[in-house]
Amino acid sequence: MTPDSLALTLALSDHPFRADRPLYPVALATDGEWLAYRPGSPHGAPADGCLLESLLPEIRQLALHMALRRGLPAGDTPARIAEPADWLAARLLLLEWKQLAVGLADLALLDEANRRAASFAEAAGWTREATLPVLSAQGRAPGLLQGWSETAMPEHGIIEGSQAFRRIVAARFAALFAR
């Protein structure tokens, strides 16, 4: 991470970020990526206000698309095409998180994801502000991300809420590719 890192600068700033609109918590059980590399499901997902990534396939599609824009390395296809920064950038764009809970170890990843999301959004004709870090002493829980968005979660259970939120995510995904 460079000393002029946006996320690090904002995290160390003594001026707290204030949104001009209310922000709503949107947790994401990253079970799509989690299950690809570990058995079982992520633990610690909140009962309310949580989405299942496996029910939002546009996140995976966008992460893979972003990775493939860089091209595949020569030789055999790697076991993992999309990098963690691709996954996080796709989540930032499609869930429109304004803030994201991270540990110090995740600041570099958030920086890179913000860069990739900004590059992709710019190519689509979108303007996008960087997602700001909310420092968490314990870091993020494995298989779970906590962010804040201007879009409130549907008041349903985790499966029904994910299915309802998918309409929003699908519309954002389509808008990214409309140009």
N, C-alpha and C positions, 0 to 999 in steps of 0.2 A: 504494500500500500504506500502510495506517495504521501509526503507530508502535506500536500495541498489537497488531499482527498476531501471531497465534498461531505461525505458521510461523517468522517472523523472531525472535520471542522464544525459541523453542525452538532455532533454529539458532545463535543467539548465546549461548545458555546454556552455562555451563561444566560443567553436570551432564549427562553423556551419558545418553541414553535406554537403559534396560535392559528388555528384554521379560521378562515372567514365564514365557514359554514360548519354546522355540526358534523362530527364524524361518528360513525357507528362501528362497533367491533365486528370483524369478520374473520373468524378462525377457519383454517383450512387444514383438514387431515390429508396430508400429502401421501395418501395411500397408493396413488398411481405410481409414483416414483418409489415409494417405500417398499411396496410388494414386489417390485421388479428386482430388488437386491437383498431383501430380508424376508424370512418367513413370518407369518403372523401379521397383525395389524398394529398401527401406532397406538400407544397408550396415552391417556391423559387428555383426550379430546373432550371439550366441554359438551354437555348434553344439549345446550341451546346455543344458537348462534354459530354453528359449525357447519362447514361444507365438506363433502367428500369429493376429493379431486377425481376419483375414478368415475364419478357421475358428471364430470365436466371435461369431456374428451378434447375440447378445443384447447385446453392448456397444453396437453401433450402434443397436439398437432402444431401449435405455435412454437413450442420449444424445439421440436424437430425441424420445423421450417427455418427457424433462426440458425440452428446448427448447420443445416445443409447450405445455407447462404454462404457460409465460410468455406464450404467444400469439404469433401472427405480426404483424409490423408492417403497418400499412395500406398498401395499394397492391400492387404486384407482389410475388410470392413471392421472397424473397432467394435468391441462388445457393447460399448456405450457411445452413442452418437452425440446426444445432447449432453452438454456439461451442466453442472449445477447452476451456473450463471444463466444459461439459456432457460432452464426451468423457472428460476426465480424471475427473470425478465418477463417471461410469458405470464406468470402469475401477477406481476405488477401491472402489466398492461390490461389484462382481461378482468382482474378484480378491482382495478383502479384504486389500489391501496395508496393512501396519502402518507401513512406512517406504517412502520413495520417494527415489531419487537425483535431485537437482535442482541447478541452478546458481543463483546469486543472482538472475538475471533471471527465474527460474521461481517464485520464492517467492510472488509475488502471485497467479499462476495457481493454485498449490497451495492458497493461502488460499481463493480463490473456489470452487475445486472441493470443498474440504472443507466449505464452507458449503452448497453445493448438495447434496452427498451427505448431509449431516446433515439438511437440510430434507426431502429425499426419504425418508430412512430413518425419520425421526420420523413422517412421514405414513403410513408402512407399519407403524408400531408397533415398529420396531427401535431399539435403542440402539446408538450407534456412536461410537467414539473417533476423533479426527482422525488422519489419516495424517501421520506426522512426516517432516520433510525430513532427508535425508542429503546434506550439501553436497558437491558435486563441483566441483573447480576448473575442469574443462573444460565443465561443464554437461552436458546430456543430448545423446546422439548423435541426429542427425535420424532420425526413423522408428523410434526404439527407446526404450523406457522400462525402467528397472531398479527393481524393487521387492522387498520382502521380506514374506512372508506366513507364517501359521501352517500353511498347507497346502503340503506338499511336491509338487514337480513329478513327474509320472509319469516313469519311466526309459525313455523311448522317444525316437525321433528327433523332429524338430520337428513334422512332420505328425501322426504317431501320438500324440505327447504332447499336441498341441493338441486332437485329437479326443477323447482320453481326458479331458482337463481340461474339455472342453465339458460333460460330464455334471454336473460340479460347478457350473459357471457357469450352466447351464440351471436347476438346482435353486435356486440363489440368486435368479435372475431370477424364477422362479415364486413363490418365497416373498415377494418384494417386492410382488407383485401379488395375494397371497392374501387380503388384507384387503378 
